[in-house]
Amino acid sequence: MEWIIREVNGNAIIEPTEDKECHFCKTKLILHDFYPQKSYNFFHADVHLKCPECSWWVTFGVPISEADFNKLSRSKYAKKPLTHELLELGLKQVEKRLKTFGYW
């Protein structure tokens, strides 16, 4: 599985390069949050994806470079739920899906 770090409104987020499906109901998972971390001299991000249908939650430990760690650590999106931030980014497909499942 591959991951990409992209810039959004001057801040970095990490996400999979391809859609991931829920293990149980096969619904497309959405990015919930990410936690950049340094353990000894090893840099990684714990990335949480969540199913908007059944609420299944999965964590991926993603190795990253020190430069990517610095970008993600400074991001205003790090270490907090991204639902509202993603909607602000104009991802109307996420908004539509969440409304369909009764989140708003």
N, C-alpha and C positions, 0 to 999 in steps of 0.2 A: 504494500500500500504506500502510495506517495502522498506527500503533503506539500503545500505551498504557503509561503508567507507573502501576503499582499498588503498593500497600503490602502487604507480606507479613511478618507478625511484626515490625512496626516498621521494616522495611527496604524499600527500593524495588527493583523489577525492571522491566525494559522488555521488552515482548513484542508480537507482532503481534496485531491485533484479530481476525484470522481465521486459520484453520489454513493452513499452507503445506505443499505436497507435494514430495517428492523429485523432482527432474527426471528421474531414471532409473527408479526402481522405484515411484513414486507413493505411497510410505509417508509418513505424517504426520511432519513434521520436529519435533524437540524443541529447546527452548532449551538451548544448551550453556553460553554465557557472554556477558558484555557488558563493554565497556570505554568508560566515559565519558571524553571527551577535550576539551581546549580547544586550538584552533589559532588563534593570533592572537586575534580576538574572535569566533570562530565555535565554537559548542558543538555537539558531536555524540557519538553513541555507536556504536561498532562492535559489532554484535550478530551472534553466531555461532549458526546453527541447524545441527543435525546429523541425519542420517538414521540411525535405530537399526537399519535393515535392512542397508544397503550401506555405511554410514559416509561417505556424501557430505557435504561440509561447505560451507556457504555463508555469506558475510559480507555484512551489510547495513550501510551507513553511514546512520545516522538523525539528521537535524538535530534538536536539542533546544534548549529555552530555558536560560538561565543558572540559573533556579530548578530545573529538572529536572536539570541537570548537578550542582548542589549536592546534590540528593536522591540521585541515583545514585552520586555519588562517595563519599558517607558510608555507603552501603549495605554491609553485611557480605557481600553476594552479588556485589559488583563484582569483576571481574578474576579470577574463579576458576570452575572447572567447577561447574555447578549440579546435576548428577545427584543427588547425595546430599541436597542441600538441598531439592530439589523433592520427594523422597520424604518428607522430614521434614514437609513442608507438607501431607501427607495427600493428595497427588495419586495415588491408588491406580491410576488408569488408566495413568499413566506407569510405575509399578512393574510392573503386569501386562504391559504391552507389552515392557518391557525383559527381564523374565523369559522371555517367550515367545521372544525373540530370543537367549536364552542369556547375558545379561549377568550373571546371578547363578545 
